[in-house]
Amino acid sequence: MAPIRSLLLAAGLLAASPAFAAPVPVLDFPAPGLPYSTTYGDFVSYSMPILDWASTSTGGPAYLFNTANTIQDALVIGTGAQTNNQDLGLAGTVMNGFNFPNVVNGTVNYSTTTEAAGPTWNVSLAALRDYLTFDGIQHDMVAYFNNNQEGQGNNNLWAWAQVTLVGPGGSQTFTLNDVTSGSPSAFGHGDYVLSGGAVTLCYNAPFASATPANIVPCGDPTAVDSHTFEHNLGQNSVSYAIFSALLNQLIWSGAYTEMQVRVDFQDLNNGFENLFIGAACVGPTGCAPINVPEPGTLALFGIGLLGALAIGRRRQHAGRAA
C-alpha cells in the first residue's frame, strides 16, 4: 500500500487550506478510499480523526472542528440538546431538527420515526441548494456526525439512516447500513453501523517519526508501530463525514424537489450527538463553479460594470485538485 501521507498528497488534500464560509467550515475531502473512509450501504463514511492526522502531520489543514461554534447556524437534522429551527433565510421550507433521543408521549425513543409512516426530517431541495451555494461555487453536500457516548470506553452506539428524494417523477432511496454488522434488530432493521469505535492502524515505521510510514496489516512481520484513533470525541468535535456521490448528483439534477431523512439508533446514552449538513468539495472534481456570464455578453445589455463585478466575485476553490 502507498504511504498514507503520499496518497493524500496525490489527492490534493495536504496542499490546501480549508476555506471558511458561514455557517460550517468548507473542507476538501479526497476521493473515497481506505484507510480514511469506509462504505456503508449507499454512503461513504470518512473518519475525521484519521484524515486530521494524515493532513496535519505533514502541515496540511485540520479536519477536526468545533461543533459548538458552527451548529447553531447550520442546517441541523438532529441534536441531543434541543430541536433546531434552521430556516436560515433559505428559499424553501425546512422542518425542525429531531431530538436525539426523541421523547414521544413521554417515552424515550431512539428512532426518528415511531412507525413505518412516521415523521421524517424534510428539506426542500431549493432550500438545500441555496444553503450549499455561495462564493460562486455549487458545493457537495456532506452530513457531519459527532459521537458523544458518555465515557470514552463506551463505544456501543449503533446507527442506521435512510435518505429519500421525492419529486413529481417518483422517488429514490439511499440507506446507511451494514449488512455484515450482526447488530440486534430494532425498529425493523438488523443492519446497524457501529459508531464511535476506536480504529487501530499499524505501520512499518515509527508512527511519530519523520519517515513516511506504510500502513500494513496489524500482526504483519513488518509492522513496528501502531496508533489508535478514537471516534467517541464528545459533543463538540465531529467524528464522521458522510457522503454519497449519486445522492449529491441527484440533488443538483433538478429531477427531485424534496429530501426526507430518517435516523434510528440503538444503545444511545443521551450524550448530545449532533447530525447536521455542511458544504464540502469531495474528490478532484468535487465543486463546480457557477457559470457566470462573460463581461462581453453582459455589455450587450449595457451593464459591463455589473459583468466586471460578477467576474470579481468568482472564486476558484483553493483545495480543488487539478
N, C-alpha and C positions, 0 to 999 in steps of 0.2 A: 504494500500500500504506500502511496506517496505520502511524504510528510504532511501532517495536517496544516502546518503553517504555510507551506508552499502551495498546498491545494487551495487554501483560502485566498492567498495572494493572487493565484491564477484566476480566481473568480472575481477579482476586482474589489475584494472586501477590505483588505487592510490598508489600501492607499486612500480610502475615502474618509471623509469626515461627515458624520450624520448632520443633515440639515434639520433645524428645529423650527417647526411651524405649528402654531396652535391647532388643536389642543394637545396632541401627542407627538413625541419625538418621531421624526421620519427616518427610518433606518433602511439600510441596504442589506438584503439577505442574499446569500449565494444560492445557486441552483440547489435543489434538494439533494442530499446525499449523506451517507454515513461519514463520520460518527455524530455529526451535529444535528441530524434530523432523522425521523422515523415516520413511516407511512402507517396510518391507522384508517382503514377503510378508504374513504374518498378524500382524506385530508393528509397533509404533511404537518407534523409537529416538530418545530425547531426547538432545541434546547438552548435557552438564553444563557445559562451559565457556561456551557461548552463553547458557544460562539464568543462569549465575552472573553474567556481565557485565550482562545485562539487568536483573537484580534488584539486585545490589549497587551498580550505578552510580546508582541512584535511592533508595538507602537500604533496600532490601529484604534478605531473608535470603540467606545464602550457599547455593550449590548444589554446592560442592566440599567434600568431607570426607575425612578421613584414614582410609584402609583399615586401616592398621596398628593403629588404636585400636578397630576395630569387627569385623574379620573373624574374630577368634579366638572371638567369641561369636555369630557369625552362622550362618545355615543355608547352608553352603558347597557349591556344585555342583562347583567345580574351582579349583585354585590351582597356581601354578608352584612353590610352596615344599614342600608335603607334602600327603598325604591328610589329611582332617579328619574326625574323629569328632564329629559335632554332633547328639547326640540332644536336648540342651538340656532334658531332662526332659519332652519332648513326649509327646502321647497316642498316638503311633504310631511305627512304625519309620522310620528314616532311614538310607539307605545311605552308606557312606564317600564323601567327595568324590573326584573324579578328580585325578590329576596332569596339569598342562599343561606339557610334553608327557608322554604316558604312555610308560612303558617296558614292553614286552611281550616276555617271554622274552629279555631283554637287548637288544632292539632298540627304538630310539626310534620312536614312532608318534604322529602328531599328530591322531589321531581317538580319541574316547572309546569307539569300537567297532572291532573288528578284522574283523568280518564282519556281514552283514545281521542276524543274530540275536544279535549280541554283547551285552555288558552295557550297561545304561543306569543313570543315576543316578535312584534312585527314592525317593519320599517318599509316605507315606500322606496323604490329604487331611485326615484327622482331625488329624494332626500339623501339617500346614501351616496349617490354620485356627486351631489352637491358637497357633501362632507369630505369626499375624497379628492376633490378638485380644488387646487389653489396654486398660485405662482406659475400658472401656465402649464401645469402638469396634471394628467389624469393618473392618479396613484393606484397601486394594487391595494386590495383590502386584506388585512390580517386581523385575526382575533387574538387578543392578549389575555392570558390567564395567569393569575398568581395564586399559588398553592400555600395555604396558611393553616395546615393541620397543627393544632397546638401541641408543642413538644416536638423537637427535631427528629426523634426516633419514631414518630407515628406517621407512617407513610402509606396508610391503607385506604386512601381516598380513591374511589372508583368513579369514572365519569363516562357519560355517553351523551352524544349530541346529534341532532338532526337539523339540517337547513333545507328549506323548500322554497324554490322560486315559483311564483304563480303569475299567470297573466291570461289574456284572452285566449291564447292558443293552447293552454294546458299548464302543466306543472312539471318540475324536475327536482328530485330529492337527492341530497348528499348526506352521508352518515359518517360520523366519527365513532368507530368501534374497533374492537379487536376480537376476531372470531377465535383466536387461539389462547385467549387470556384465562379461560377456565373460571371466570368470575361467577359468583352465585347470581341466580336470576332475580331481578326485581323490576317492577314497572314494565313487565313484559319483555325484558331483554336479559340475555345471559352472555353478553359480549362487551362488557365494560372495559375501558382502558385504565390501567393502574397509573394513577397520577401522583407525583411528588416523590417517587422513589429515588434513591441515590444511584448514580451510574458511575462505575469504576472503569477507567481506561488504563491499559498497560502500554509501556513504551520500551523501545530498545536503547534508550539513552536516558540519563537522569532528567526528571521532569523539569527541574528548575535550572537546568544548565542552558548555556547559550547555544549549544549544539542542537540543530533541528532534530526532533525525535519522530521516528516512525511509530505509528500505533500498531501493535502486534497483539495476537490473542493472549489473554492472561493465561499463564501456565506454559507458554511457549518458551523454549530454552533461551531465546534472545531477549526476553522480557527482563529488564533490570530495574524498572521502577513503575509505579502506578500512581494514579490520583483519582480520588472520588469526588464527583460533582454532585452536590446536594441540590435538590429541586424544591424542597419544603422551605421556601425562602421568606415566608411571612407575608403579611398583608400589603406591604409597601414595595415589594420587588417582584417583577414579572418573571415567572418561571418558564413559560412556553409561549411561542408564537405559532398560530395555526393558520394554514393557508391551503387553498385549493386553486390550481391554475384554471381548471374548467369553470368552476363557480365564478371566479373573477372575470373570466372571459364573457360569461353569460350575463353578469351584472351590467357590463358595458354594451351588450349586444343590442339592447332595445327590445328584445323579444319578450321580456317579463316586466311586471310592474311592481311586485312586492316580494320581500324576503321575510320568511317566517322561521323562527328559531325555537327549538325545544331542547332542554338540557335536563338530564337526570343524574343524580349522584347516589352512591352508597357509602356508608361509613363517614359521612361528613360530620365533623365535630363542632360546627358553627364557629369556625376560625376566621371569618371575614374573607372568604375567597372573592375575587373580582374577575369578571369576564366583560371585556369591552373591546371596541373596534378602533383600529388605528390605520393610518395610511403608510404604505411602505413601497419599496421597489424590490421585486423578487427576481433574481436571476439576471443575466446580462441584458435582457430586453424588457425589464420589468416595468418601466414607467414611460408612458408615451406623451410627448409634448402635444398640447392642443394646437391644431392648425390655425395659426394666426395669419390673416391676410398680409401680403407684402405691401409696403408703402406705395408702390406704383399703382396697385389696384385701388387702394383707398383714395389716391389722388384723383382718380377718375370721378369720385364723388365730392371732390373739393375739400377733403379733410385729410390732407397729407400730414398735418401736425398730429392728428389722432393716430395715424399709422405709425409715426415715429415713436409715440408714447407706447403703443402696443408692442412694438419690437423691443423697446427698452425694458418691458416687463417680462419678456421671455426669459426663462431660466433653464439652463442646462444642468440637470441634477448632478451634483458633484460626485456621487458614487456610482453613476451609471457606467458599466463596463463597455469597452469598445466592442 
